[in-house]
Amino acid sequence: MKTICSLALSSLLLTVPFGFAVSQSIKGAGSSAAAPIYQSWANEYQKSGYSAVAYESIGSSAGLKKIRENTTDFGASDVAPSKAELDKAGLVVFPIAITGVAPVVNLPSLSDRPLRLDGATLARIFLNEITVWNDPQIRQLNPSLKLPDLKIKVIVRSDGSGTTYNFADYLAKVSPAWSSQYGVKTSLTWPHTFIGAKGSDGVVQAVKTTLGAIGYVDYGYVQSNGLKSAQLQNVQGHFVSPSNHGFREALMHSDWYSKSSFAGTLTQQAGEGAWPITMGTFALFPKKTEHPVETARALEFFVWAFMNGDKLVQKNNFVRLPDRIQSLAYKTISSVKDKSGAPLSVKIILNTVAQN
């Protein structure tokens, strides 16, 4: 068990329930990128004798809609709404883990050699300006590869997606043309020649079955589906592959770490091995809940996950939050109140997940 911030937990009710079980499921909905971590946590949580967790992997935009409409116990998003947006919707947000977006390709001719791309080239592909794999700009970055004279099939998210938001945020930082034409949004109007896919699973399947494809997806899906990721040139000028180490490097060079703030994105951070499209993933709750029992039960799930879930974070190719950021999450959890303004009674479940 890790050290936790006693100040942040001071307003939570400290209990050690044994054999505690609730028949009604905790309901969550949103980010498809974060679905593997929620599913792992949920499986272990229920195995330990606690509530079942029913998580809908429907995309960040849909998850935000559900929590705003009060039709789920928690929302999940790869984008943290602004303070103004949170205040307007009556919500609070806290991060749960760090991951990254990877451009993935279906080019069997590369064998085991990685394709190298820089930000400008990747932006031009998704701007529909580079349309074949042996384009001179791609060849210049990959002089030792035999690139095919093959049309690039671009796979994009058709639904509102935090993965799309972070991918667009990166491209806006490296390409003035992208910033001007598309900007940074969860949902974009793509060229009609692009192939739209719903959810991370949809992107995975489209890339795997489309020769010449390029798409973007959370790193956990790259690993679990055996996809081939391109290398990207980072701020330091190094070509790097996505990895937990690269996500951690980006995190450690960000305001998240230096200022204990998770207000900004984690794209294009410094660091020798930093991955350029690192991102956080977040949970959202009502600031004042009309369903205190259900909300408290859902918050208990996250407290348990933070205290017991490090092994599962790593297993699913995410990076755990630094203690200073996790303490902010605990403070947010303890700030949720019922409709009358009274703090919720949130149990701290101290039994740990087996570490073998």
Secondary structure by P-SEA (a helix, b strand, c coil): cccccccccccbbbbbcccccccccbbbbccccaaaaaaaaaaaaaaaccbbbbbbcccaaaaaaaaaaccccbbbccccccaaaaaaacbbbbbcccccccccccccccccbbbbbcaaaaaaaaaccccccccaaaaaaccccccccbbbbbbbbccccaaaaaaaaaaaaccaaaaacccccccccccccbbbbccaaaaaaaaaacccccccccaaaaaaabbbbbbbbccccccccccaaaaaaaaaaccccccccccccccccccccccccccccbbbbbcccccaaaaaaaaaaaaaaaaccaaaaaaaccccccaaaaaaaaaaaaaccccccccccccccccccccc
